[in-house]
């Protein structure tokens, strides 16, 4: 038997999506700022993505709760995913552009930026540092940020939805 949503559930979902898209737009700006400040500091990106997803989950859940009191978790997950993917989008674009523009010259420039310890470790495991290596690295980062946004968005968005339900007296 197919489960149908009530009008209140549909209204709550619509409000959560609208607020989630708004937080995603803000998250794109935050992601762009973080990319400009530090494109290589992955730990910081994880922490900021968690905070963005949490705030997106709280915002979306608060938008949906007046319509349906049991929507906090799903609305939070929606808002968190939108916000985290918005945050990850600038990094995904950046790594896609790097992937498309890899040639022998850019590979040599990027290889020159590696530390001697990194080069020694790669030689130990017979890794050839060239254009193919950097293409693989860039495409890995691109899809890594996508998965990272989905996972962090879902997890921290649901957590934000739970926080919103506990904090918001309606």
N, C-alpha and C positions, 0 to 999 in steps of 0.2 A: 504494500500500500504506500502510495506516495504521500510524503508529509508536505503539507502546504503551510506557508507562513501566514500569520495573521497580519492585519493592517498595521498594528503597532510594531510588529517585528520588522516589517518592510520599511516603515518610517524610521525606526532606530537604525537599521542597516544603511539607509540612504543618508541619514545625518552623520553616521560614523564614517562612511566613505567620503562625504564632502569634507569633513574635518580632517580626515586622513590625507586627502589630496592637498589640502592647505598646508598641513605640516610637511608633506613631501616637498612642496615648493620651497618652504623655508629650509628644509634639509638639503636640497640641491645647493642652495646658497652657502650653507655651512660646509658642505662637502667641497665646494669650489674653493672656499677660503682655506680649508685644511689642506687641499691639494697645493694651493699656492704657497702655503707656509711650510709644509713638510710632506712631500710626496712619498718618502721612503720610511716613515716612522709608523710601522704597522701596529705596534702596541697602542699608541695614541689613537689611531684610527678605530681600533676595537673598542676602546673606552668611550670615545665620542659617539660611535655608532650605537652602543648600548644605551647611552644617555638619550640620544635622539629617538631611538625606538621606544624607550620607556616614556618619554614625553609625548610621542605620537600616540602611544597606546592610551595614556591618561586622557589626552585631548579628545580622541575619538570616542572613548568610553563615556566621558562626560557629555559629549554631544548626543549619544544614543540613549543614555540612561533615562532621561525624562520621558522618552517614548515607550521604553520597555525595560523593566527593572532587571531582567535576567540576561541582558545582552552584553554585560561588561566584558566578559572574556572574549567573545567573538568580535565585538567592536574594538577592543584593545588590540587584538591580533591584527585586525584590518589596518588600524591606524599605525601600529608598529611596523608592519611590513611595508606600507607605503612610505613611511618616514625613513626607514633603514635603506630601502631601495633608492629613495631620493638622495640620501646621503652617499650611497655607493656609486650613483650614476656618474659623477664627474671623474671618479677614479677608473671606472670602466671605460669611459670615453678616452681618457688619457692613455690607458694601456692599449686600447684598440688602435689609437693613432700611432703609438710606438710600434705596435705589431706591424702595421701597414708600412711604416717607414724604415724598417730594419733593412740595411744593406751592408755590404762589407765595410764601408767607411764608418757607419754608425756603430757597427759591432766592434770594430777596432777601438773606437772612442770609449765605448762602454766597457770593453775588456781592460782598457788602460786605467779605468777608475776602480778596478778590483784591487783588493789588498793582496800582498804576497801570500798571506795565509790562505786566502780564498783560492788563489790560483794553485797553490801547492795541494790543497785538498781536492780540487777538481782533477789535477793531474794524477793524484793517487788513485782516483776512481775512474780514470781514463775518460773523463768528460772533455769533449772538444769544445773549446770556447770559440764560438763563431756566430754567424748570422742565425743558424738554425737553433742554437742554444738560446739566444735572446728572443727569437720568435716564440719558442716554447715557453719561456719565462713570461713573456707578455700575455700570451693567451691563457696561461695558468692564472695569472693575476686577474685577468678580465673575468673569467668564470669563478674564480675564488671570491671576488667581491660580490658577484651575483649570489652565490650560495651563502656567503657571509651575511648579506643583506636580508635574504629570505629567512635564514635561521635566527639571526639576532632579532629581526623584526618580529617574527612569530613569538619567540620566547619572551623577550622583554616587553613586547606589546601586550601579551596576555598578563604579564606581571603588572604592567601599567593599568590595565583594565581592572585588575583586582584591587590595586591601590585606589583607583577612582571610585570604585564601588564602596570601599570602606570610608573614604574621605568625604563623599558628597552627600550631604543631607538634603533629600528631596522632599 
